Amino acid sequence: MQIQSAFAAGVQGLQAAQSGLTQATVDVAQASVSPASPTSTDTSSAVASVSSPDTTSALVSAMASERQGEASVNVLQRASDTLGSIIDIEV
């Protein structure tokens, strides 16, 4: 069983947060570009509302990605502090 280092976990978390934030911003951009007025047929407006991303859920996802990034930075900071403490003790 291999245990992942704190630095690797922090970097992986930052990458996941960046990916999630990128997807959320794309969803918000697509929602703002999609037509707001209903079309002439009910079926096409229903299909458009299903296929277009929801702005609220995209913004919530962006906030969650921001929190994930902050947590990952905290992990990296704690790992750095711990490593610094170990080096100080051994020197």
C-alpha positions, 0 to 999 in steps of 0.5 A, spaced: 500 500 500 502 506 497 501 512 501 500 519 497 505 525 500 501 531 502 505 535 497 502 530 491 495 531 495 495 538 495 497 539 488 492 534 485 487 538 489 489 544 486 488 541 479 482 538 480 479 545 483 482 548 477 478 543 472 472 544 476 472 552 476 474 552 468 468 547 467 463 552 471 465 558 468 464 554 461 457 553 464 456 560 466 458 562 459 454 557 455 448 559 460 449 567 458 449 565 451 443 561 450 437 564 448 432 567 454 426 567 450 422 561 448 421 559 441 415 557 437 414 550 439 414 547 446 418 541 445 424 545 442 424 550 448 424 544 453 430 541 449 433 547 450 432 548 457 435 541 458 441 542 454 443 548 457 447 549 463 443 552 469 447 558 471 445 557 479 448 550 479 454 553 475 456 558 480 455 554 486 460 549 483 465 555 482 464 556 489 465 549 491 471 549 486 474 555 490 473 552 497 477 546 494 482 550 492 483 554 498 483 547 502 488 544 497 493 550 499 492 549 506 494 542 505 500 545 502 502 550 507 501 545 513 506 540 509 511 545 508 510 547 515 511 540 517 517 539 513 520 545 515 519 543 523 522 536 521 528 540 518 529 544 524 529 539 529 534 534 525 539 540 524 
